[in-house]
Amino acid sequence: MTLFSAINPAEVVSTIFYTALGVGLMGLCWWGITRIAPFPVVKEIEEDQNTALAILIGALFLSLAIIIAAVILS
């Protein structure tokens, strides 16, 4: 029995598809955040060193990732 005999090609394709879907949704959310915010988000985090905003955006992405994963798994 070889190492790769247990790999199902359909599972590999679905994993790649759902990974791309999740990354695409996260990118769409980032685009929406930067459009809705009344200030430049990237400038606030990078140049002004706004740690609170960086933590808030990080927590938002973690929560979105959990929601997207739960929807994909259901």
Backbone atoms as SQL, in Angstrom:
CREATE TABLE atoms (id INTEGER PRIMARY KEY, chain TEXT, resi INTEGER, resn TEXT, atom TEXT, x REAL, y REAL, z REAL);
INSERT INTO atoms VALUES
  (1, 'A', 1, 'MET', 'N', 0.847, -1.175, 0.000),
  (2, 'A', 1, 'MET', 'CA', 0.000, 0.000, 0.000),
  (3, 'A', 1, 'MET', 'C', 0.891, 1.237, 0.000),
  (4, 'A', 2, 'THR', 'N', 0.639, 2.129, -0.924),
  (5, 'A', 2, 'THR', 'CA', 1.457, 3.337, -1.020),
  (6, 'A', 2, 'THR', 'C', 0.888, 4.452, -0.156),
  (7, 'A', 3, 'LEU', 'N', 1.693, 5.460, 0.009),
  (8, 'A', 3, 'LEU', 'CA', 1.309, 6.594, 0.851),
  (9, 'A', 3, 'LEU', 'C', 0.135, 7.374, 0.252),
  (10, 'A', 4, 'PHE', 'N', 0.079, 7.489, -1.055),
  (11, 'A', 4, 'PHE', 'CA', -0.940, 8.311, -1.709),
  (12, 'A', 4, 'PHE', 'C', -2.182, 7.537, -2.141),
  (13, 'A', 5, 'SER', 'N', -2.291, 6.287, -1.806),
  (14, 'A', 5, 'SER', 'CA', -3.441, 5.500, -2.244),
  (15, 'A', 5, 'SER', 'C', -4.720, 5.895, -1.513),
  (16, 'A', 6, 'ALA', 'N', -4.604, 6.500, -0.334),
  (17, 'A', 6, 'ALA', 'CA', -5.788, 6.872, 0.431),
  (18, 'A', 6, 'ALA', 'C', -6.302, 8.257, 0.070),
  (19, 'A', 7, 'ILE', 'N', -5.616, 8.975, -0.809),
  (20, 'A', 7, 'ILE', 'CA', -6.025, 10.327, -1.182),
  (21, 'A', 7, 'ILE', 'C', -7.102, 10.248, -2.247),
  (22, 'A', 8, 'ASN', 'N', -8.213, 10.907, -1.971),
  (23, 'A', 8, 'ASN', 'CA', -9.335, 10.951, -2.904),
  (24, 'A', 8, 'ASN', 'C', -9.233, 12.242, -3.718),
  (25, 'A', 9, 'PRO', 'N', -9.126, 12.179, -5.045),
  (26, 'A', 9, 'PRO', 'CA', -9.001, 13.402, -5.857),
  (27, 'A', 9, 'PRO', 'C', -10.179, 14.367, -5.687),
  (28, 'A', 10, 'ALA', 'N', -11.366, 13.836, -5.473),
  (29, 'A', 10, 'ALA', 'CA', -12.531, 14.714, -5.285),
  (30, 'A', 10, 'ALA', 'C', -12.392, 15.543, -4.013),
  (31, 'A', 11, 'GLU', 'N', -11.829, 14.968, -2.975),
  (32, 'A', 11, 'GLU', 'CA', -11.619, 15.709, -1.734),
  (33, 'A', 11, 'GLU', 'C', -10.557, 16.790, -1.909),
  (34, 'A', 12, 'VAL', 'N', -9.536, 16.502, -2.683),
  (35, 'A', 12, 'VAL', 'CA', -8.489, 17.495, -2.943),
  (36, 'A', 12, 'VAL', 'C', -9.065, 18.681, -3.718),
  (37, 'A', 13, 'VAL', 'N', -9.861, 18.393, -4.728),
  (38, 'A', 13, 'VAL', 'CA', -10.475, 19.459, -5.527),
  (39, 'A', 13, 'VAL', 'C', -11.440, 20.285, -4.677),
  (40, 'A', 14, 'SER', 'N', -12.238, 19.635, -3.855),
  (41, 'A', 14, 'SER', 'CA', -13.180, 20.381, -3.017),
  (42, 'A', 14, 'SER', 'C', -12.443, 21.214, -1.970),
  (43, 'A', 15, 'THR', 'N', -11.335, 20.700, -1.452),
  (44, 'A', 15, 'THR', 'CA', -10.545, 21.480, -0.500),
  (45, 'A', 15, 'THR', 'C', -9.977, 22.728, -1.153),
  (46, 'A', 16, 'ILE', 'N', -9.448, 22.584, -2.362),
  (47, 'A', 16, 'ILE', 'CA', -8.915, 23.742, -3.089),
  (48, 'A', 16, 'ILE', 'C', -10.021, 24.737, -3.406),
  (49, 'A', 17, 'PHE', 'N', -11.175, 24.243, -3.827),
  (50, 'A', 17, 'PHE', 'CA', -12.295, 25.124, -4.148),
  (51, 'A', 17, 'PHE', 'C', -12.761, 25.912, -2.934),
  (52, 'A', 18, 'TYR', 'N', -12.976, 25.228, -1.813),
  (53, 'A', 18, 'TYR', 'CA', -13.469, 25.909, -0.621),
  (54, 'A', 18, 'TYR', 'C', -12.418, 26.829, -0.001),
  (55, 'A', 19, 'THR', 'N', -11.145, 26.496, -0.170),
  (56, 'A', 19, 'THR', 'CA', -10.092, 27.408, 0.271),
  (57, 'A', 19, 'THR', 'C', -10.131, 28.694, -0.541),
  (58, 'A', 20, 'ALA', 'N', -10.247, 28.561, -1.849),
  (59, 'A', 20, 'ALA', 'CA', -10.337, 29.742, -2.715),
  (60, 'A', 20, 'ALA', 'C', -11.597, 30.544, -2.407),
  (61, 'A', 21, 'LEU', 'N', -12.691, 29.860, -2.145),
  (62, 'A', 21, 'LEU', 'CA', -13.931, 30.546, -1.794),
  (63, 'A', 21, 'LEU', 'C', -13.769, 31.331, -0.490),
  (64, 'A', 22, 'GLY', 'N', -13.171, 30.730, 0.513),
  (65, 'A', 22, 'GLY', 'CA', -12.965, 31.398, 1.793),
  (66, 'A', 22, 'GLY', 'C', -12.044, 32.600, 1.677),
  (67, 'A', 23, 'VAL', 'N', -10.948, 32.440, 0.935),
  (68, 'A', 23, 'VAL', 'CA', -10.017, 33.556, 0.742),
  (69, 'A', 23, 'VAL', 'C', -10.689, 34.669, -0.054),
  (70, 'A', 24, 'GLY', 'N', -11.482, 34.300, -1.045),
  (71, 'A', 24, 'GLY', 'CA', -12.212, 35.301, -1.820),
  (72, 'A', 24, 'GLY', 'C', -13.210, 36.079, -0.975),
  (73, 'A', 25, 'LEU', 'N', -13.921, 35.381, -0.109),
  (74, 'A', 25, 'LEU', 'CA', -14.867, 36.062, 0.780),
  (75, 'A', 25, 'LEU', 'C', -14.156, 36.981, 1.761),
  (76, 'A', 26, 'MET', 'N', -12.997, 36.541, 2.268),
  (77, 'A', 26, 'MET', 'CA', -12.238, 37.408, 3.175),
  (78, 'A', 26, 'MET', 'C', -11.729, 38.646, 2.433),
  (79, 'A', 27, 'GLY', 'N', -11.291, 38.479, 1.186),
  (80, 'A', 27, 'GLY', 'CA', -10.862, 39.623, 0.383),
  (81, 'A', 27, 'GLY', 'C', -12.007, 40.580, 0.101),
  (82, 'A', 28, 'LEU', 'N', -13.177, 40.023, -0.157),
  (83, 'A', 28, 'LEU', 'CA', -14.362, 40.851, -0.377),
  (84, 'A', 28, 'LEU', 'C', -14.711, 41.645, 0.888),
  (85, 'A', 29, 'CYS', 'N', -14.571, 41.010, 2.038),
  (86, 'A', 29, 'CYS', 'CA', -14.835, 41.710, 3.301),
  (87, 'A', 29, 'CYS', 'C', -13.816, 42.822, 3.526),
  (88, 'A', 30, 'TRP', 'N', -12.543, 42.566, 3.204),
  (89, 'A', 30, 'TRP', 'CA', -11.519, 43.610, 3.364),
  (90, 'A', 30, 'TRP', 'C', -11.815, 44.786, 2.435),
  (91, 'A', 31, 'TRP', 'N', -12.219, 44.482, 1.212),
  (92, 'A', 31, 'TRP', 'CA', -12.576, 45.545, 0.274),
  (93, 'A', 31, 'TRP', 'C', -13.748, 46.365, 0.821),
  (94, 'A', 32, 'GLY', 'N', -14.749, 45.685, 1.385),
  (95, 'A', 32, 'GLY', 'CA', -15.893, 46.383, 1.958),
  (96, 'A', 32, 'GLY', 'C', -15.517, 47.242, 3.157),
  (97, 'A', 33, 'ILE', 'N', -14.635, 46.728, 3.995),
  (98, 'A', 33, 'ILE', 'CA', -14.200, 47.503, 5.169),
  (99, 'A', 33, 'ILE', 'C', -13.477, 48.768, 4.732),
  (100, 'A', 34, 'THR', 'N', -12.591, 48.651, 3.758),
  (101, 'A', 34, 'THR', 'CA', -11.844, 49.838, 3.317),
  (102, 'A', 34, 'THR', 'C', -12.742, 50.845, 2.604),
  (103, 'A', 35, 'ARG', 'N', -13.832, 50.388, 1.994),
  (104, 'A', 35, 'ARG', 'CA', -14.752, 51.318, 1.324),
  (105, 'A', 35, 'ARG', 'C', -15.715, 51.985, 2.310),
  (106, 'A', 36, 'ILE', 'N', -16.116, 51.272, 3.341),
  (107, 'A', 36, 'ILE', 'CA', -17.094, 51.799, 4.294),
  (108, 'A', 36, 'ILE', 'C', -16.443, 52.737, 5.307),
  (109, 'A', 37, 'ALA', 'N', -15.210, 52.447, 5.694),
  (110, 'A', 37, 'ALA', 'CA', -14.534, 53.235, 6.730),
  (111, 'A', 37, 'ALA', 'C', -14.365, 54.687, 6.279),
  (112, 'A', 38, 'PRO', 'N', -14.606, 55.629, 7.189),
  (113, 'A', 38, 'PRO', 'CA', -14.488, 57.048, 6.819),
  (114, 'A', 38, 'PRO', 'C', -13.040, 57.543, 6.810),
  (115, 'A', 39, 'PHE', 'N', -12.070, 56.671, 7.014),
  (116, 'A', 39, 'PHE', 'CA', -10.651, 57.037, 7.033),
  (117, 'A', 39, 'PHE', 'C', -9.871, 55.932, 6.336),
  (118, 'A', 40, 'PRO', 'N', -8.653, 56.214, 5.880),
  (119, 'A', 40, 'PRO', 'CA', -7.851, 55.161, 5.225),
  (120, 'A', 40, 'PRO', 'C', -7.338, 54.148, 6.261),
  (121, 'A', 41, 'VAL', 'N', -7.858, 52.934, 6.202),
  (122, 'A', 41, 'VAL', 'CA', -7.566, 51.904, 7.196),
  (123, 'A', 41, 'VAL', 'C', -6.089, 51.518, 7.166),
  (124, 'A', 42, 'VAL', 'N', -5.540, 51.309, 5.986),
  (125, 'A', 42, 'VAL', 'CA', -4.149, 50.880, 5.871),
  (126, 'A', 42, 'VAL', 'C', -3.210, 51.956, 6.417),
  (127, 'A', 43, 'LYS', 'N', -3.487, 53.220, 6.124),
  (128, 'A', 43, 'LYS', 'CA', -2.655, 54.321, 6.636),
  (129, 'A', 43, 'LYS', 'C', -2.722, 54.377, 8.152),
  (130, 'A', 44, 'GLU', 'N', -3.905, 54.209, 8.701),
  (131, 'A', 44, 'GLU', 'CA', -4.063, 54.248, 10.160),
  (132, 'A', 44, 'GLU', 'C', -3.253, 53.149, 10.832),
  (133, 'A', 45, 'ILE', 'N', -3.237, 51.956, 10.249),
  (134, 'A', 45, 'ILE', 'CA', -2.537, 50.830, 10.870),
  (135, 'A', 45, 'ILE', 'C', -1.030, 50.927, 10.639),
  (136, 'A', 46, 'GLU', 'N', -0.619, 51.202, 9.404),
  (137, 'A', 46, 'GLU', 'CA', 0.805, 51.180, 9.079),
  (138, 'A', 46, 'GLU', 'C', 1.536, 52.440, 9.517),
  (139, 'A', 47, 'GLU', 'N', 1.063, 53.596, 9.105),
  (140, 'A', 47, 'GLU', 'CA', 1.801, 54.835, 9.363),
  (141, 'A', 47, 'GLU', 'C', 1.526, 55.407, 10.752),
  (142, 'A', 48, 'ASP', 'N', 0.270, 55.408, 11.163),
  (143, 'A', 48, 'ASP', 'CA', -0.079, 56.008, 12.449),
  (144, 'A', 48, 'ASP', 'C', 0.035, 55.032, 13.608),
  (145, 'A', 49, 'GLN', 'N', 0.353, 53.767, 13.317),
  (146, 'A', 49, 'GLN', 'CA', 0.540, 52.733, 14.347),
  (147, 'A', 49, 'GLN', 'C', -0.676, 52.615, 15.275),
  (148, 'A', 50, 'ASN', 'N', -1.854, 52.580, 14.676),
  (149, 'A', 50, 'ASN', 'CA', -3.091, 52.479, 15.443),
  (150, 'A', 50, 'ASN', 'C', -3.305, 51.016, 15.837),
  (151, 'A', 51, 'THR', 'N', -2.824, 50.678, 17.034),
  (152, 'A', 51, 'THR', 'CA', -2.875, 49.291, 17.503),
  (153, 'A', 51, 'THR', 'C', -4.313, 48.843, 17.758),
  (154, 'A', 52, 'ALA', 'N', -5.126, 49.727, 18.272),
  (155, 'A', 52, 'ALA', 'CA', -6.516, 49.368, 18.563),
  (156, 'A', 52, 'ALA', 'C', -7.265, 48.993, 17.283),
  (157, 'A', 53, 'LEU', 'N', -7.049, 49.738, 16.231),
  (158, 'A', 53, 'LEU', 'CA', -7.696, 49.424, 14.954),
  (159, 'A', 53, 'LEU', 'C', -7.177, 48.101, 14.396),
  (160, 'A', 54, 'ALA', 'N', -5.887, 47.845, 14.529),
  (161, 'A', 54, 'ALA', 'CA', -5.321, 46.588, 14.047),
  (162, 'A', 54, 'ALA', 'C', -5.907, 45.405, 14.805),
  (163, 'A', 55, 'ILE', 'N', -6.069, 45.534, 16.110),
  (164, 'A', 55, 'ILE', 'CA', -6.671, 44.465, 16.904),
  (165, 'A', 55, 'ILE', 'C', -8.129, 44.268, 16.511),
  (166, 'A', 56, 'LEU', 'N', -8.839, 45.354, 16.301),
  (167, 'A', 56, 'LEU', 'CA', -10.245, 45.274, 15.890),
  (168, 'A', 56, 'LEU', 'C', -10.390, 44.588, 14.536),
  (169, 'A', 57, 'ILE', 'N', -9.568, 44.953, 13.572),
  (170, 'A', 57, 'ILE', 'CA', -9.628, 44.332, 12.244),
  (171, 'A', 57, 'ILE', 'C', -9.243, 42.861, 12.337),
  (172, 'A', 58, 'GLY', 'N', -8.227, 42.540, 13.144),
  (173, 'A', 58, 'GLY', 'CA', -7.828, 41.144, 13.326),
  (174, 'A', 58, 'GLY', 'C', -8.936, 40.312, 13.938),
  (175, 'A', 59, 'ALA', 'N', -9.597, 40.848, 14.955),
  (176, 'A', 59, 'ALA', 'CA', -10.713, 40.134, 15.581),
  (177, 'A', 59, 'ALA', 'C', -11.874, 39.970, 14.602),
  (178, 'A', 60, 'LEU', 'N', -12.101, 40.971, 13.785),
  (179, 'A', 60, 'LEU', 'CA', -13.164, 40.886, 12.772),
  (180, 'A', 60, 'LEU', 'C', -12.868, 39.782, 11.768),
  (181, 'A', 61, 'PHE', 'N', -11.610, 39.694, 11.312),
  (182, 'A', 61, 'PHE', 'CA', -11.248, 38.649, 10.365),
  (183, 'A', 61, 'PHE', 'C', -11.308, 37.266, 10.994),
  (184, 'A', 62, 'LEU', 'N', -10.922, 37.134, 12.254),
  (185, 'A', 62, 'LEU', 'CA', -11.043, 35.838, 12.922),
  (186, 'A', 62, 'LEU', 'C', -12.502, 35.412, 13.030),
  (187, 'A', 63, 'SER', 'N', -13.364, 36.336, 13.393),
  (188, 'A', 63, 'SER', 'CA', -14.783, 35.986, 13.505),
  (189, 'A', 63, 'SER', 'C', -15.374, 35.655, 12.133),
  (190, 'A', 64, 'LEU', 'N', -14.992, 36.387, 11.099),
  (191, 'A', 64, 'LEU', 'CA', -15.469, 36.071, 9.751),
  (192, 'A', 64, 'LEU', 'C', -14.959, 34.717, 9.293),
  (193, 'A', 65, 'ALA', 'N', -13.716, 34.384, 9.631),
  (194, 'A', 65, 'ALA', 'CA', -13.164, 33.092, 9.244),
  (195, 'A', 65, 'ALA', 'C', -13.914, 31.955, 9.925),
  (196, 'A', 66, 'ILE', 'N', -14.278, 32.135, 11.181),
  (197, 'A', 66, 'ILE', 'CA', -15.032, 31.114, 11.886),
  (198, 'A', 66, 'ILE', 'C', -16.425, 30.942, 11.273),
  (199, 'A', 67, 'ILE', 'N', -17.058, 32.046, 10.932),
  (200, 'A', 67, 'ILE', 'CA', -18.392, 31.984, 10.323),
  (201, 'A', 67, 'ILE', 'C', -18.324, 31.326, 8.951),
  (202, 'A', 68, 'ILE', 'N', -17.347, 31.718, 8.125),
  (203, 'A', 68, 'ILE', 'CA', -17.210, 31.131, 6.791),
  (204, 'A', 68, 'ILE', 'C', -16.921, 29.646, 6.886),
  (205, 'A', 69, 'ALA', 'N', -16.047, 29.243, 7.811),
  (206, 'A', 69, 'ALA', 'CA', -15.734, 27.824, 7.977),
  (207, 'A', 69, 'ALA', 'C', -16.962, 27.031, 8.421),
  (208, 'A', 70, 'ALA', 'N', -17.759, 27.599, 9.319),
  (209, 'A', 70, 'ALA', 'CA', -18.964, 26.905, 9.777),
  (210, 'A', 70, 'ALA', 'C', -19.971, 26.750, 8.643),
  (211, 'A', 71, 'VAL', 'N', -20.102, 27.758, 7.816),
  (212, 'A', 71, 'VAL', 'CA', -21.032, 27.671, 6.689),
  (213, 'A', 71, 'VAL', 'C', -20.551, 26.647, 5.663),
  (214, 'A', 72, 'ILE', 'N', -19.247, 26.638, 5.389),
  (215, 'A', 72, 'ILE', 'CA', -18.716, 25.700, 4.415),
  (216, 'A', 72, 'ILE', 'C', -18.832, 24.265, 4.920),
  (217, 'A', 73, 'LEU', 'N', -18.620, 24.038, 6.197),
  (218, 'A', 73, 'LEU', 'CA', -18.686, 22.689, 6.751),
  (219, 'A', 73, 'LEU', 'C', -20.104, 22.163, 6.906),
  (220, 'A', 74, 'SER', 'N', -21.092, 23.055, 6.932),
  (221, 'A', 74, 'SER', 'CA', -22.468, 22.592, 7.137),
  (222, 'A', 74, 'SER', 'C', -23.106, 22.125, 5.847);
